[in-house]
């Protein structure tokens, strides 16, 4: 990913755990997955398009889709 003109894939996951004295609150209640593609124009400029999927635990204790989004990013290094 160090050459100009490189196309790359990116992915990450976030887990959300509420902080509380209640022992039941110490469990994952939401998570987010981001997948996308990026393009390195040059050392200082990158473009990315990401699909963001957020899921949260519902009243029955199962995870269900809470939101979906497309995220376009322009990353500039100074």
N, C-alpha and C positions, 0 to 999 in steps of 0.2 A: 504494500500500500504506500510505498514511498515514491513511486514514479508518477509524474504528471499524466493525466488521462486515465488513471486506474478506476475501474468500476469495482465496487466491493459490496458485500452483504453484511448487514449488522443485525444483531438480535440481543435482547436482554429481558430479564424478568425481575419484577419487584414484588416482594411479599410484604403485606401490611399486618402488623400485630399491635393491637392497642395495649398501652401500658397502664396497668391498674393494679390495685391490691387484690382484686377478685381473681382467683385462679382460673376461672373460665375465660377471662379476658386475655390470657396469655397465649391465645391460639390465633393462627392466621385467619383473618376474616375478609380479606380482600387481596387480590393479586392482579398484576398488570403485565401483559406481554407486548413487546414491541419488536416488530420485524420490518426490515426495509432494505433498500438499496441506496448506495451512495456513489458519488462521482467526485474524484479529486481533480479539480481544474488545474491547480498549481499548489505550491507549498502553503499558501495563505488562504486558499478558498476551496471549500467543499460544499456540495449540494447533497441533500438527503431527502428521501421520501419514505415515510414510515407508516405502517398500519399499527394502530394502538388498540388493544382489546383489554378491557377491564372487566373483571368478574368479582362479585361479592357474594358472601354467604347470605342466603335468605332465611326466613323464619323456620324452615324445616331442616336447616343445617347443611343444605346442599349449595354448591356454587352455581350461580346463574349470571349470565351476561348483564352487566350494568351499563356499559357504553362501548361504542366502537368509534374510532376516529381515524382520519388521515392527517398526518403531521408532515408538513414541508419545512425543511430547515436550510438556511444558508449559514455556514460556519465560516467566520472570518478570523484569522489570527493577526494580531497587531504586533 
